[in-house]
Amino acid sequence: MSATPLGRPCWYELMTTDPDGAPSFYTSLAGWTTDTWEGGENPYTMWLAGGSPIGGLMKLPEEVAQTGAPSHWLMYVSTPDVEATADKVKELGGSILTKLDIPSVGQIVVVQDPQGAVFCAYQPADESPGHDDPPRVGEFSWLELATTDWQAAWSFYSKLFGWQQTDQMDMGDMGMYQMFGRGAHPLGGIYNRPPEMPVSAWLLYIRVPDVAAAVETVKTLGGQVLNGPMEVPGGDMVAQCLDPAGAAFAVHSSAQGPS
């Protein structure tokens, strides 16, 4: 068993009001397959990209739905010591919403950062999922935080996970877009959310061969395209979308072509 790294985004979970319909949407869109994990009290559907598990799917819990939260994607970030990470979250002004200890899976804390965005810190019981190579087609390739104060949010995440600043992009009236990474490869960006965005949240980008084709698939399958396709600096293409149950996600294709 290799040591679990601190700060590696490693699992992506869809919490949805439509757990029966979601598999056909995402397998058609992203080329994923699914498998069922039978190790817990309830069967758990996993997303597989190229045969490797990258995330999972579960019904949006009633207690979460009652808070007004819609269907959404949830990012898990690895830690070798979940209790130390939870203590650090509180020290830095964040909140622990839930703690879970799942036999043979590991320990999870659901975290709300000081600006309100939610994610999970995860100490696996065995090998940590995910990898540190460049993201392949079918994997999550960019993680984007829309927040109320990007500088304060960056301070929180960099101190919590050791992420490093990479590039900055001035977006004019929208302010600065701060990009970050972990080691050799960029992970994502942080920016101040526009007034029409009601809450701070992480948006997860799925790498696809062709964004233009992906958005047509989204529309055909009952989803909604919010923005794009559009070219970003460097020539990559992106689009932001909602799935049929209302969960926000994005698609991304590389200017270098699929690989």
PyMOL commands that set and color helices and strands:
alter all, ss='L'
color gray80, all
select helices_A, chain A and resi 22-30+62-65+82-91+150-161+172-174+211-220
alter helices_A, ss='H'
color red, helices_A
select strands_A, chain A and resi 9-16+33-37+44-49+52-59+72-78+95-102+106-112+118-124+140-147+164-170+176-182+185-192+201-207+224-231+237-242+248-253
alter strands_A, ss='S'
color yellow, strands_A
deselect
rebuild
show_as cartoon
